[in-house]
Amino acid sequence: MMRTRPLKVALLGCGVVGSEVARIMTTHADDLAARIGAPVELAGVAVRRPSRVREGIDPALVTTDATALVKRGDIDVVVEVIGGIEPARSLIVTAFEHGASVVSANKALLAQDGAALHAAAEDNGEDLYYEAAVAGAIPLIRPLRESLAGDKVNRVLGIVNGTTNFILDKMDSTGAGYQEALDEATALGYA
Ligand SMILES: NC(=O)c1ccc[n+]([C@@H]2O[C@H](COP(=O)([O-])OP(=O)(O)OC[C@H]3O[C@@H](n4cnc5c(N)ncnc54)[C@H](OP(=O)(O)O)[C@@H]3O)[C@@H](O)[C@H]2O)c1
């Protein structure tokens, strides 16, 4: 059954990844609502450069005060796609403290502080999801958390990196050199 109150989403960052998240939330709104059981509402977008034109984003939603956005208290889910360690880490912890769960694509931060962020989520009764930060579109984290919940997994080690995969594939399939393939990955916003 569809609940009437929308699921409010705050987007921290609206670059390569964030702009696509916003676009999918808009173009797939009906499909997402049907799957989730509630309409999904983009409630705010935190960026560094507010005057930049962002196609499909209501300028009234854009703010440079990411801290105020995560402290609002009416946000259900914070999507962190700023990248880097700070202010991303503090914003995620503040979001948990103010009643929001967090989805992050931040590989650097999760690699460095994943355990502490998990603890902060648990302390506040919220969830931390980061499937896109681990092996891109390959579902690994959810199967580990849910399907293998009865197994004791001590450690998983490995490097699976989409950008590296793009570069190696380019070098192999087109004969491009490393620098050329890296330049293309950079131009496309992958690297
Ligand atoms: N690009 C990929 O293919 C890819 C794939 C998987 C995961 N990721 C991860 O996704 C995250 C984002 O990557 P991206 O490529 O989308 O980065 P990006 O294009 O550089 O976008 C970063 C966004 O964060 C905003 N921002 C930066 N500092 C901020 C601050 N202090 N307060 C508020 N907003 C701030 C920027 O604002 P402005 O727009 O105003 O500059 C921009 O919108 C990273 O953790 C990255 O590792 C990226």
Ligand as a Chemical Component Dictionary entry (heavy atoms), coordinates in Angstrom:
data_LIG
# 
_chem_comp.id                   LIG 
_chem_comp.type                 NON-POLYMER 
_chem_comp.pdbx_formal_charge   0 
_chem_comp.three_letter_code    LIG 
# 
loop_
_chem_comp_atom.comp_id 
_chem_comp_atom.atom_id 
_chem_comp_atom.alt_atom_id 
_chem_comp_atom.type_symbol 
_chem_comp_atom.charge 
_chem_comp_atom.model_Cartn_x 
_chem_comp_atom.model_Cartn_y 
_chem_comp_atom.model_Cartn_z 
_chem_comp_atom.pdbx_ordinal 
LIG N1  N1  N 0  32.286 9.646  -11.025 1  
LIG C1  C1  C 0  32.083 8.336  -10.938 2  
LIG O1  O1  O 0  32.023 7.616  -11.956 3  
LIG C2  C2  C 0  31.896 7.668  -9.589  4  
LIG C3  C3  C 0  31.535 6.322  -9.534  5  
LIG C4  C4  C 0  31.309 5.713  -8.289  6  
LIG C5  C5  C 0  31.474 6.458  -7.136  7  
LIG N2  N2  N 1  31.854 7.767  -7.219  8  
LIG C6  C6  C 0  31.998 8.508  -5.963  9  
LIG O2  O2  O 0  30.922 9.452  -5.883  10 
LIG C7  C7  C 0  31.367 10.604 -5.182  11 
LIG C8  C8  C 0  31.113 11.839 -6.041  12 
LIG O3  O3  O 0  31.855 11.732 -7.237  13 
LIG P1  P1  P 0  31.562 12.716 -8.472  14 
LIG O4  O4  O 0  32.372 12.175 -9.584  15 
LIG O5  O5  O -1 30.084 12.920 -8.646  16 
LIG O6  O6  O 0  32.222 14.088 -7.924  17 
LIG P2  P2  P 0  32.032 15.553 -8.532  18 
LIG O7  O7  O 0  31.539 15.500 -9.928  19 
LIG O8  O8  O 0  33.302 16.281 -8.227  20 
LIG O9  O9  O 0  30.854 16.178 -7.643  21 
LIG C9  C9  C 0  31.044 16.563 -6.320  22 
LIG C10 C10 C 0  29.841 17.408 -5.888  23 
LIG O10 O10 O 0  29.980 17.756 -4.519  24 
LIG C11 C11 C 0  29.797 19.170 -4.359  25 
LIG N3  N3  N 0  30.609 19.607 -3.236  26 
LIG C12 C12 C 0  31.953 19.565 -3.099  27 
LIG N4  N4  N 0  32.323 20.042 -1.893  28 
LIG C13 C13 C 0  31.179 20.387 -1.263  29 
LIG C14 C14 C 0  30.881 20.941 0.003   30 
LIG N5  N5  N 0  31.843 21.256 0.885   31 
LIG N6  N6  N 0  29.574 21.163 0.338   32 
LIG C15 C15 C 0  28.585 20.868 -0.532  33 
LIG N7  N7  N 0  28.797 20.326 -1.761  34 
LIG C16 C16 C 0  30.084 20.103 -2.119  35 
LIG C17 C17 C 0  30.211 19.776 -5.676  36 
LIG O11 O11 O 0  29.562 21.031 -5.814  37 
LIG P3  P3  P 0  29.710 21.900 -7.174  38 
LIG O12 O12 O 0  28.877 21.181 -8.204  39 
LIG O13 O13 O 0  29.133 23.207 -6.808  40 
LIG O14 O14 O 0  31.171 21.924 -7.485  41 
LIG C18 C18 C 0  29.691 18.717 -6.671  42 
LIG O15 O15 O 0  28.329 18.956 -6.952  43 
LIG C19 C19 C 0  32.847 10.351 -4.845  44 
LIG O16 O16 O 0  32.929 9.842  -3.537  45 
LIG C20 C20 C 0  33.277 9.316  -5.858  46 
LIG O17 O17 O 0  34.329 8.490  -5.397  47 
LIG C21 C21 C 0  32.045 8.395  -8.410  48 
# 
loop_
_chem_comp_bond.comp_id 
_chem_comp_bond.atom_id_1 
_chem_comp_bond.atom_id_2 
_chem_comp_bond.value_order 
_chem_comp_bond.pdbx_ordinal 
LIG N1  C1  SING 1  
LIG C1  O1  DOUB 2  
LIG C1  C2  SING 3  
LIG C2  C3  SING 4  
LIG C2  C21 DOUB 5  
LIG C3  C4  DOUB 6  
LIG C4  C5  SING 7  
LIG C5  N2  DOUB 8  
LIG N2  C6  SING 9  
LIG N2  C21 SING 10 
LIG C6  O2  SING 11 
LIG C6  C20 SING 12 
LIG O2  C7  SING 13 
LIG C7  C8  SING 14 
LIG C7  C19 SING 15 
LIG C8  O3  SING 16 
LIG O3  P1  SING 17 
LIG P1  O4  DOUB 18 
LIG P1  O5  SING 19 
LIG P1  O6  SING 20 
LIG O6  P2  SING 21 
LIG P2  O7  DOUB 22 
LIG P2  O8  SING 23 
LIG P2  O9  SING 24 
LIG O9  C9  SING 25 
LIG C9  C10 SING 26 
LIG C10 O10 SING 27 
LIG C10 C18 SING 28 
LIG O10 C11 SING 29 
LIG C11 N3  SING 30 
LIG C11 C17 SING 31 
LIG N3  C12 SING 32 
LIG N3  C16 SING 33 
LIG C12 N4  DOUB 34 
LIG N4  C13 SING 35 
LIG C13 C14 SING 36 
LIG C13 C16 DOUB 37 
LIG C14 N5  SING 38 
LIG C14 N6  DOUB 39 
LIG N6  C15 SING 40 
LIG C15 N7  DOUB 41 
LIG N7  C16 SING 42 
LIG C17 O11 SING 43 
LIG C17 C18 SING 44 
LIG O11 P3  SING 45 
LIG P3  O12 DOUB 46 
LIG P3  O13 SING 47 
LIG P3  O14 SING 48 
LIG C18 O15 SING 49 
LIG C19 O16 SING 50 
LIG C19 C20 SING 51 
LIG C20 O17 SING 52 
# 
